[in-house]
Amino acid sequence: MVKSPDAAARPASPAIMWFRQDLRLKDNPALRAAAHSGTPLLCIFILDEEVMRLGGASRWWLHHSLAALGAALEKHGVPLLLKRGAAGPILEELAAETGARALYWNRCYEPAAIARDKKIKDAMKEKGLEVKSFNAALLCEPWEIATKTGEPFKVFTPFWKALQQKTIPAPLPAPEELVAGPKVEDEALETFALLPSKPDWAGGLKEAWQPGEEGARARLAAFLDEHLREYPAKRDLPAQPATSRLSPHLHWGEIGPRQVWSATEAAFASDAMQTKSGTAFLRELAWRDFSHNLLYHWPSLESENWKSAFDAFPWAKDEKGFKAWCAGKTGYPIVDAGMRELWHTGWMHNRVRMIAASFLIKDLLVHWKEGADWFWDTLADADLANNYASWQWVAGSGADASPYFRIFNPVLQSEKFDPKGAYIRKWVPELAGLDDKHIHRPWEAPEAALEKAGIKIGRDYPAPVVDHFEARDRALEAYQAVKRVS
Ligand SMILES: Cc1cc2nc3c(=O)[nH]c(=O)nc-3n(C[C@H](O)[C@H](O)[C@H](O)COP(=O)(O)OP(=O)(O)OC[C@H]3O[C@@H](n4cnc5c(N)ncnc54)[C@H](O)[C@@H]3O)c2cc1C
């Protein structure tokens, strides 16, 4: 436990603890080090939208996460200062106003954040401040894990093997005592205007999530207790609550991956039957580190094909198809269910993310970036590394990607992973009355079955926007352009 020195011994000049994507008290190495230094603290969050590009669902999440962090700090008698604008000048002003001598933060790995942080570090050091940064977001820093020849990993399996050889540090406890620095004027959370108002589309998010450290902890505990055992068998079934749903909490650092790692290991230490499922879960968690590793070493991952041969791909401009995809009205029930789950809750099951992304890229030939940008706006877990690496994985243009010519058949995927159509029935209720066979391909249902279910294709549910088999041939033909230059 951290014990701060006596008040008498406390240095007068405060330290700044700059919260970013580490909105928690536990396992927060920067906060712990700042508290341990014994100086009074100025805890601050800066809404720096030049660097922090936020989609709508992320904005909603951030509002509630900041409210939760503010309340948690308040319990320790320390306010969370909120400011809006370019972080560099704000921090400089804060240091000048309060006489702060030190600045603490946990590292971010997005290229724009890295560039900004480097500038701030240099400028603050020049002004005589001590600047200390830490790892709160990853199991292992991207520069700590490399191939035998010192290169960054481009393939997941050897990355995972190498990661398993590392000692993952145990999570840190929350600081026991925090001491508030001088009073500083700041802004009210409401002035950030992060919540949607006209219209307020966030009702589904409110039902689905509890942003903040408490919510994250509860989610992990429930997952480990109730679902870890069946994770390998059920993690691909979207109708089952079999995955952790920790992704938005991890994105905002309401829980750290090392906490997840250690709690999972503890779960299988006390129950050896869970070793296999625990390892399977940790392997998925490691994909998050792998994506961050890719983004760190290839910062253009968000905007450029990782495999440049894909620059030759003849993408289509299918506005109508794209709109239908966004709205969950493609006529392919599993795709539509996923897109509606996303719109309603700000989250989509991983298997369905793959199916929906594949449909946009391969059946509609729409550029992966358009889909990734839509996900960016609508996902509560929108994460630069995970989102763009995953889209490029599906497109075939990414590192260790699924080969382009492996094209998901949305009907077969649906039959395999949602055999009873439970997921479809939940998110596409107009199809709920169809039998288990036809619910995956309603356009092939006999008139009588449609009539019994009260559906007319084209009136109550759309006809497919493309024929999958024709689209597949078209995609493979388009792929020839990539093959010619690779
Ligand atoms: C097209 C597409 C876009 C995606 N966009 C995002 C995104 O913006 N943000 C995001 O966090 N994940 C993204 N993913 C990865 C994955 O779908 C989600 O992390 C996962 O569905 C989150 O649910 P969960 O927390 O229940 O996962 P669990 O199965 O419980 O996994 C635990 C944690 O491991 C990490 N993880 C699991 N799978 C992956 C993966 N394939 N890649 C990277 N990390 C993973 C996540 O942090 C997740 O919370 C995307 C996947 C695809 C196919």
Ligand as a Chemical Component Dictionary entry (heavy atoms), coordinates in Angstrom:
data_LIG
# 
_chem_comp.id                   LIG 
_chem_comp.type                 NON-POLYMER 
_chem_comp.pdbx_formal_charge   0 
_chem_comp.three_letter_code    LIG 
# 
loop_
_chem_comp_atom.comp_id 
_chem_comp_atom.atom_id 
_chem_comp_atom.alt_atom_id 
_chem_comp_atom.type_symbol 
_chem_comp_atom.charge 
_chem_comp_atom.model_Cartn_x 
_chem_comp_atom.model_Cartn_y 
_chem_comp_atom.model_Cartn_z 
_chem_comp_atom.pdbx_ordinal 
LIG C1  C1  C 0 -14.071 -5.303  -38.073 1  
LIG C2  C2  C 0 -13.691 -5.343  -36.620 2  
LIG C3  C3  C 0 -13.554 -4.153  -35.905 3  
LIG C4  C4  C 0 -13.170 -4.173  -34.562 4  
LIG N1  N1  N 0 -13.048 -2.990  -33.869 5  
LIG C5  C5  C 0 -12.661 -2.996  -32.575 6  
LIG C6  C6  C 0 -12.527 -1.782  -31.846 7  
LIG O1  O1  O 0 -12.687 -0.673  -32.356 8  
LIG N2  N2  N 0 -12.199 -1.870  -30.524 9  
LIG C7  C7  C 0 -11.962 -3.077  -29.909 10 
LIG O2  O2  O 0 -11.659 -3.097  -28.709 11 
LIG N3  N3  N 0 -12.039 -4.226  -30.589 12 
LIG C8  C8  C 0 -12.379 -4.232  -31.894 13 
LIG N4  N4  N 0 -12.491 -5.422  -32.574 14 
LIG C9  C9  C 0 -12.043 -6.670  -31.928 15 
LIG C10 C10 C 0 -13.117 -7.475  -31.183 16 
LIG O3  O3  O 0 -14.239 -7.641  -31.982 17 
LIG C11 C11 C 0 -13.530 -6.828  -29.872 18 
LIG O4  O4  O 0 -12.404 -6.503  -29.092 19 
LIG C12 C12 C 0 -14.395 -7.810  -29.045 20 
LIG O5  O5  O 0 -15.526 -8.182  -29.788 21 
LIG C13 C13 C 0 -14.811 -7.124  -27.773 22 
LIG O6  O6  O 0 -15.711 -7.932  -27.065 23 
LIG P1  P1  P 0 -15.314 -8.572  -25.687 24 
LIG O7  O7  O 0 -14.741 -7.525  -24.803 25 
LIG O8  O8  O 0 -16.482 -9.315  -25.188 26 
LIG O9  O9  O 0 -14.156 -9.570  -26.119 27 
LIG P2  P2  P 0 -13.525 -10.829 -25.372 28 
LIG O10 O10 O 0 -13.640 -11.986 -26.280 29 
LIG O11 O11 O 0 -14.053 -10.972 -24.019 30 
LIG O12 O12 O 0 -11.980 -10.456 -25.332 31 
LIG C14 C14 C 0 -11.374 -9.754  -24.235 32 
LIG C15 C15 C 0 -10.650 -8.533  -24.742 33 
LIG O13 O13 O 0 -9.607  -8.894  -25.631 34 
LIG C16 C16 C 0 -9.488  -7.915  -26.666 35 
LIG N5  N5  N 0 -9.780  -8.547  -27.959 36 
LIG C17 C17 C 0 -10.557 -9.621  -28.192 37 
LIG N6  N6  N 0 -10.569 -9.916  -29.510 38 
LIG C18 C18 C 0 -9.781  -9.003  -30.104 39 
LIG C19 C19 C 0 -9.370  -8.786  -31.458 40 
LIG N7  N7  N 0 -9.763  -9.582  -32.463 41 
LIG N8  N8  N 0 -8.563  -7.743  -31.711 42 
LIG C20 C20 C 0 -8.125  -6.935  -30.725 43 
LIG N9  N9  N 0 -8.468  -7.102  -29.429 44 
LIG C21 C21 C 0 -9.281  -8.126  -29.123 45 
LIG C22 C22 C 0 -10.512 -6.831  -26.384 46 
LIG O14 O14 O 0 -9.888  -5.789  -25.667 47 
LIG C23 C23 C 0 -11.524 -7.572  -25.533 48 
LIG O15 O15 O 0 -12.243 -6.720  -24.680 49 
LIG C24 C24 C 0 -12.892 -5.418  -33.933 50 
LIG C25 C25 C 0 -13.038 -6.602  -34.660 51 
LIG C26 C26 C 0 -13.434 -6.564  -35.988 52 
LIG C27 C27 C 0 -13.552 -7.863  -36.735 53 
# 
loop_
_chem_comp_bond.comp_id 
_chem_comp_bond.atom_id_1 
_chem_comp_bond.atom_id_2 
_chem_comp_bond.value_order 
_chem_comp_bond.pdbx_ordinal 
LIG C1  C2  SING 1  
LIG C2  C3  SING 2  
LIG C2  C26 DOUB 3  
LIG C3  C4  DOUB 4  
LIG C4  N1  SING 5  
LIG C4  C24 SING 6  
LIG N1  C5  DOUB 7  
LIG C5  C6  SING 8  
LIG C5  C8  SING 9  
LIG C6  O1  DOUB 10 
LIG C6  N2  SING 11 
LIG N2  C7  SING 12 
LIG C7  O2  DOUB 13 
LIG C7  N3  SING 14 
LIG N3  C8  DOUB 15 
LIG C8  N4  SING 16 
LIG N4  C9  SING 17 
LIG N4  C24 SING 18 
LIG C9  C10 SING 19 
LIG C10 O3  SING 20 
LIG C10 C11 SING 21 
LIG C11 O4  SING 22 
LIG C11 C12 SING 23 
LIG C12 O5  SING 24 
LIG C12 C13 SING 25 
LIG C13 O6  SING 26 
LIG O6  P1  SING 27 
LIG P1  O7  DOUB 28 
LIG P1  O8  SING 29 
LIG P1  O9  SING 30 
LIG O9  P2  SING 31 
LIG P2  O10 DOUB 32 
LIG P2  O11 SING 33 
LIG P2  O12 SING 34 
LIG O12 C14 SING 35 
LIG C14 C15 SING 36 
LIG C15 O13 SING 37 
LIG C15 C23 SING 38 
LIG O13 C16 SING 39 
LIG C16 N5  SING 40 
LIG C16 C22 SING 41 
LIG N5  C17 SING 42 
LIG N5  C21 SING 43 
LIG C17 N6  DOUB 44 
LIG N6  C18 SING 45 
LIG C18 C19 SING 46 
LIG C18 C21 DOUB 47 
LIG C19 N7  SING 48 
LIG C19 N8  DOUB 49 
LIG N8  C20 SING 50 
LIG C20 N9  DOUB 51 
LIG N9  C21 SING 52 
LIG C22 O14 SING 53 
LIG C22 C23 SING 54 
LIG C23 O15 SING 55 
LIG C24 C25 DOUB 56 
LIG C25 C26 SING 57 
LIG C26 C27 SING 58 
# 
